[in-house]
Amino acid sequence: MQQSENQLAAINVVLWRYAENDGDQSNWMRTLSPNERERAATYRFDRDRTSFIAGRYLLRRMLSAHAGIQPGEVVLLADEHGRLAFDRRDAPQFSLANAYGLVAVAVASECECVGIDCERADAEIEEAALVTYCSADERRWLDHLPIRERPRAAVALWALKESHLKALGVGLGEDPRNITFSWEDGTPVAAKGGTADQAWHHHLIEGGSQHVIALAVRSQCALPGIRVAMFQDDIIPSE
């Protein structure tokens, strides 16, 4: 999912494999708002606190680069569902996801909405949990896969649904079974009530063997270009 150098990316996806014991955490904290610092302090476990801080730091770096301001000047507002919005005129759509050891941010300038999710590839999903988020057809598809492929496929299916629901801004306020996935030429296609909406585009992004990353984009035009980059803390995201 690369673009030519002379084509402006409409969707920027940035991945950051941060270090939990990174000595720069104090620098990350300085960009956060007082409310974000207070929330960080409420986490019981260090790894959860670090994941939250790293996520908000990367999000602020991305949005500040887009707006031409400092990360600490980014004002984030949350709606009743907890979905964040950038309090700025002509602000881009964006989405943030955290999984232990990885933060993913998607910023989109030419779409209706965007959602991103990342999950640990080794997450164990029990059969009872599959029933709560998979349709009967999806469970049959999983059952027909080779046994060694099923665990990661189940995680990927969950990530696809989560990214879609995050793009809608409802999270788990909607039953995940209402959004069903099938594959066309290896590309995931979502349907609701048995009908596919051609305005939706879904992708599984390569994130290494340890994580599964899913992107959901709704755009009435053709799918905007997607640029995937790794974040380096000393500079703005680079390939």
C-alpha positions as CSV (number, residue, x, y, z in Angstrom):
1,M,0.0,0.0,0.0
2,Q,2.6,2.4,-1.1
3,Q,2.2,5.5,-3.3
4,S,4.4,7.2,-5.8
5,E,6.5,10.1,-4.3
6,N,4.6,12.8,-6.3
7,Q,1.2,11.7,-5.1
8,L,-0.1,13.2,-1.8
9,A,-1.4,10.6,0.6
10,A,-5.0,11.3,1.6
11,I,-4.7,8.8,4.5
12,N,-1.6,8.5,6.6
13,V,-1.2,5.5,8.8
14,V,1.6,5.7,11.3
15,L,2.8,2.8,13.4
16,W,5.0,3.1,16.5
17,R,6.6,0.2,18.2
18,Y,7.5,2.0,21.4
19,A,9.6,0.8,24.2
20,E,7.9,0.4,27.6
21,N,11.0,1.5,29.5
22,D,11.8,4.4,27.1
23,G,13.5,7.2,28.9
24,D,11.7,9.7,26.9
25,Q,8.3,9.1,28.6
26,S,8.7,12.4,30.5
27,N,8.9,14.2,27.1
28,W,5.8,12.4,25.9
29,M,3.9,13.5,29.0
30,R,4.8,17.1,28.5
31,T,2.7,17.2,25.3
32,L,-0.4,15.8,27.0
33,S,-3.2,17.9,28.4
34,P,-3.8,18.1,32.2
35,N,-6.8,15.8,31.8
36,E,-4.8,13.2,29.9
37,R,-2.1,13.3,32.6
38,E,-4.7,12.7,35.2
39,R,-6.1,9.8,33.3
40,A,-2.7,8.3,32.8
41,A,-2.2,8.3,36.6
42,T,-5.3,6.2,37.1
43,Y,-3.9,3.2,35.3
44,R,-3.0,0.4,37.7
45,F,-0.5,-1.3,35.5
46,D,2.6,0.3,34.0
47,R,2.2,-1.2,30.6
48,D,-1.4,0.1,30.3
49,R,-0.3,3.6,31.4
50,T,2.6,3.6,28.9
51,S,0.3,2.5,26.1
52,F,-2.1,5.3,26.8
53,I,0.7,7.9,27.0
54,A,2.4,6.7,23.9
55,G,-0.9,6.7,22.0
56,R,-1.8,10.3,22.9
57,Y,1.7,11.4,22.2
58,L,1.8,10.0,18.7
59,L,-1.7,11.3,18.0
60,R,-0.7,14.8,19.0
61,R,2.5,14.6,16.9
62,M,0.4,13.6,13.9
63,L,-2.3,16.2,14.3
64,S,0.2,19.0,15.1
65,A,2.2,18.2,12.0
66,H,-1.1,18.4,9.9
67,A,-2.1,21.7,11.5
68,G,1.4,23.3,11.7
69,I,1.2,23.8,15.5
70,Q,3.0,22.3,18.5
71,P,1.7,19.0,19.9
72,G,0.8,20.6,23.2
73,E,-1.5,23.0,21.4
74,V,-3.7,20.3,20.0
75,V,-7.1,20.5,21.6
76,L,-9.0,17.1,21.7
77,L,-12.7,16.9,22.5
78,A,-14.6,13.7,23.4
79,D,-18.3,13.1,22.5
80,E,-20.7,11.0,24.6
81,H,-19.2,7.8,23.2
82,G,-15.7,8.9,24.1
83,R,-14.8,9.5,20.4
84,L,-12.1,12.2,20.1
85,A,-12.3,15.1,17.7
86,F,-9.7,17.7,16.8
87,D,-11.1,21.1,17.9
88,R,-10.0,23.0,14.8
89,R,-11.6,24.3,11.6
90,D,-11.3,21.9,8.7
91,A,-9.8,19.3,11.0
92,P,-9.0,15.9,9.5
93,Q,-10.7,12.6,10.4
94,F,-8.5,10.5,12.6
95,S,-8.4,7.3,14.6
96,L,-6.1,5.9,17.3
97,A,-5.5,2.3,18.4
98,N,-3.3,0.7,21.1
99,A,-2.1,-2.8,21.6
100,Y,0.7,-3.7,24.0
101,G,3.9,-2.7,22.3
102,L,2.3,-0.9,19.3
103,V,0.4,2.3,18.7
104,A,-1.4,3.0,15.4
105,V,-2.8,6.3,14.2
106,A,-4.7,7.0,10.9
107,V,-5.3,10.6,9.8
108,A,-7.5,11.1,6.7
109,S,-8.2,14.3,4.9
110,E,-10.6,13.2,2.1
111,C,-13.1,10.8,3.6
112,E,-16.3,10.7,5.6
113,C,-14.8,8.7,8.5
114,V,-11.9,6.5,9.3
115,G,-11.3,3.8,12.0
116,I,-8.2,1.8,12.9
117,D,-7.7,-1.1,15.2
118,C,-4.6,-3.1,16.2
119,E,-4.6,-6.3,18.2
120,R,-2.0,-8.7,19.5
121,A,-1.8,-11.6,17.0
122,D,-1.4,-14.1,19.8
123,A,-4.6,-13.0,21.6
124,E,-6.6,-16.1,22.6
125,I,-10.3,-15.9,21.5
126,E,-12.5,-18.6,23.0
127,E,-15.4,-20.2,21.1
128,A,-17.9,-18.4,23.3
129,A,-16.4,-15.1,22.4
130,L,-16.6,-16.0,18.7
131,V,-20.3,-16.5,19.0
132,T,-20.7,-12.9,20.4
133,Y,-19.1,-11.2,17.4
134,C,-19.1,-13.5,14.4
135,S,-22.1,-14.3,12.2
136,A,-22.9,-18.0,11.4
137,D,-21.3,-17.5,7.9
138,E,-18.1,-16.1,9.5
139,R,-17.8,-18.9,11.9
140,R,-18.2,-21.4,9.1
141,W,-15.5,-19.6,7.2
142,L,-13.2,-19.9,10.2
143,D,-14.0,-23.6,10.7
144,H,-12.9,-24.3,7.1
145,L,-9.5,-22.7,7.5
146,P,-6.5,-24.9,8.4
147,I,-6.3,-25.2,12.2
148,R,-3.0,-23.3,12.4
149,E,-4.5,-20.3,10.6
150,R,-7.7,-20.0,12.6
151,P,-6.4,-18.1,15.6
152,R,-4.8,-15.2,13.6
153,A,-7.8,-15.1,11.2
154,A,-10.2,-14.8,14.2
155,V,-8.1,-11.9,15.5
156,A,-8.1,-10.3,12.1
157,L,-11.9,-10.6,11.8
158,W,-12.3,-8.9,15.2
159,A,-9.9,-6.1,14.2
160,L,-11.8,-5.5,11.0
161,K,-15.1,-5.2,12.9
162,E,-13.6,-3.0,15.5
163,S,-12.1,-0.6,13.0
164,H,-15.5,-0.4,11.2
165,L,-17.4,0.3,14.4
166,K,-14.7,2.9,15.5
167,A,-15.1,4.6,12.1
168,L,-18.9,4.8,12.8
169,G,-18.1,6.3,16.2
170,V,-20.3,3.8,18.1
171,G,-17.7,1.3,19.3
172,L,-19.4,-1.7,20.8
173,G,-22.6,0.2,21.0
174,E,-23.6,-1.8,18.0
175,D,-23.7,-5.6,17.8
176,P,-20.5,-6.7,15.9
177,R,-22.5,-9.5,14.3
178,N,-24.5,-6.8,12.4
179,I,-21.4,-6.2,10.3
180,T,-20.3,-9.3,8.4
181,F,-17.2,-9.8,6.3
182,S,-16.4,-11.8,3.2
183,W,-13.4,-11.8,0.9
184,E,-13.2,-10.8,-2.7
185,D,-9.8,-11.5,-4.3
186,G,-8.3,-11.4,-0.9
187,T,-9.8,-8.0,0.1
188,P,-12.2,-7.9,3.0
189,V,-15.7,-6.6,2.2
190,A,-18.2,-5.6,4.8
191,A,-22.0,-6.0,4.6
192,K,-24.8,-5.0,6.8
193,G,-28.1,-6.8,6.5
194,G,-26.6,-8.8,3.7
195,T,-25.9,-5.7,1.6
196,A,-22.5,-4.4,0.9
197,D,-22.0,-0.6,0.9
198,Q,-19.5,0.3,-1.9
199,A,-18.5,3.5,0.0
200,W,-16.7,1.4,2.6
201,H,-13.1,0.2,2.1
202,H,-11.3,-2.2,4.4
203,H,-7.7,-3.2,4.6
204,L,-5.5,-5.4,6.7
205,I,-2.2,-3.6,7.2
206,E,1.1,-5.4,7.5
207,G,2.3,-4.8,11.1
208,G,4.7,-7.7,11.6
209,S,4.1,-11.1,13.2
210,Q,3.1,-9.8,16.6
211,H,0.2,-7.6,15.7
212,V,-2.9,-7.5,13.4
213,I,-3.9,-4.0,12.1
214,A,-7.2,-3.2,10.3
215,L,-8.2,0.0,8.6
216,A,-11.8,1.1,7.7
217,V,-12.5,4.1,5.5
218,R,-15.8,5.4,4.2
219,S,-15.5,7.6,1.1
220,Q,-18.0,8.3,-1.6
221,C,-15.2,8.8,-4.1
222,A,-12.6,6.2,-5.1
223,L,-10.4,5.0,-2.2
224,P,-7.9,7.8,-1.4
225,G,-4.2,6.9,-1.4
226,I,-2.9,5.2,1.7
227,R,0.6,5.8,3.1
228,V,2.0,3.6,5.8
229,A,5.0,4.7,7.8
230,M,6.9,3.9,10.9
231,F,7.2,6.6,13.6
232,Q,10.7,7.6,14.8
233,D,10.5,9.8,17.9
234,D,13.3,12.2,16.8
235,I,11.5,13.2,13.6
236,I,8.1,13.4,12.0
237,P,7.0,10.0,10.7
238,S,9.3,8.5,8.0
239,E,9.3,5.4,5.9
